[in-house]
Amino acid sequence: MNFKAISRNVGYALLVSALFMLMSIGVSVLNGNDSALAALIISFLITAISGAFPFIFVRSTETLTMKDGYMTIFLSWLLSFVFGMLPYALWGGPFTVVNAWFESVSGFTTTGATILENVEMLPKSLLFWRSSTHFIGGLGVVVFLLMVIPNSSPVRLRLTHMELSSLSRDGYNSRANKTVFIFASVYFGLMITAFVSYLLAGMSPFDAICHAFSVAATGGFSTRTASIGAFGSDWISGITIVFMLLGSIHFGIIFAVIVGRSLRPLRNAVLKYYLATLSIMIVMTVLSLKFEGAADSWGRAVMDGTFQIVSYATTSGFATADNSAWPILPCFLLVIMSVQCGCAGSTTGGIKCDRFLMLWKSIGRHIKQSLHPTSVREIRIGGAIIRDEDLYPSILYIAMYFLVMIVSVVVCLIVGDSSSDALAGTLSCLGNVGPAIGDIGSMGNFNALTGTTKLMFTLDMFLGRVEIYPLLAAVSLIFKPSGR
């Protein structure tokens, strides 16, 4: 492997984290040198020096093999987790080493699960850093890296194709360099617009920027223990619903609508399928909440039901109600949406509705061919023919996803966690949703779980964020004796 190329590229990723740590230090100073100042300064110095080291002692090189590319992605994420946990661990409080690791991984993978029982106990600078990890992870550690690598660099081209899944790239209909520009411009646009909207709705500037970071990344970290529900404002809840939904749509579609000043891109078959399933789930949830007495009015049922379904489907994890008190049906619907989730090419996690649409189409074709063996059936999505060689990786990914889920649940059960927490937590963390149901639901936290379970869930978060393949490829390439 070309360790020079790898170290320099990973250095870029660490410098991004160092930049946001520096901004967190500024927040601490503005708030009277709060209790996290020393922890943030030490973390900043360690991260900045580690990130700058390769640029001082390693010569620049454009050589990057496939093995080097996967290792760059793997190490960029892994070291971001490691250095990202330093502010938590050095500050102390509820952050043991395992808890600090859990919070860091949850932040960077935009999962939003937390070990905190009282979020307000954190100083503002640490809350800002916490939301910043969402912002960095939502755009992607490697995409931040790609933004500073020259457009003509073959390193940029190769990493773009490795970091973004084929499902994501196909929807952009553009070259790799433009893909990074589209993703980044839509992402920053959503964040800025959300920030302004929250300000106009009555949030303080600090709360607005922290929630804008989180909602653009479809993450879920809030500055309040009761999440969005703490603000008691339907305006803020409505704004959050809008931006959670926008963050779950393929960014190429949003870009095409804005640049082309046309709604035609919204006719996308995957988007229509996603919005249709979302609408059905919302209607079922609202009816269940009202008729089973979980909401005291139709208005409350509509707001809470819509908010929670959108939150789980978009893997955002914000909350306005405690779903641990909900009936079984709406909780089951939340679990379903946390598996399918949003569109490829967005900041959501989960299997993605693109793959599920392919699965349903494939099942339909198989049934029709069983009834009419001599017929030739094609799978079409939006008029485009889906070839078997394109269909196979998606079906295989779904199978791998559930295999990882089974292994994770078994591990959690072995170490003594309840079956409900094991299953709900695995689905939540693997899908990067954050809250689950029950004790670890929308108003709960993961602090009471065993250390082994927390570590297992962080692996689920990592696998879910990089969509399994890059991580498995990196591990297999490490132990592969030769080849590129």
Secondary structure, 3 states (H helix, E strand, C coil): CCHHHHHHHHHHHHHHHHHHHHHHHHHHHHCCCCCCHHHHHHHHHHHHHHHHHHHHHCCCCCCCCHHHHHHHHHHHHHHHHHHHCHHHHHHCCCCCHHHHHHHHHHHHCCCCCCCCCCHHHCCHHHHHHHHHHHHHHHHCHHHHHHHHCCCCCHHHHHHHHHHCCHHHHHCCCCCHHHHHHHHHHHHHHHHHHHHHHHHHCCCCHHHHHHHHHHHHCCCCCCCCCCHHHHHCCHHHHHHHHHHHHHHCCCHHHHHHHHHHCCCHHHHCHHHHHHHHHHHHHHHHHHHHHHHCCCCCCHHHHHHHHHHHHHHHHCCCCCCCCCHHHCCHHHHHHHHHHHHHCCCCCCCCCCCCHHHHHHHHHHHHHHHHHHHCCCCCCCEEECCEEECHHHHHHHHHHHHHHHHHHHHHHHHHHHCCCCHHHHHHHHHHHHCCCCCCCHHHCCCCCCCCCCHHHHHHHHHHHHHHHCCCHHHHHHHHHHHCCCCC
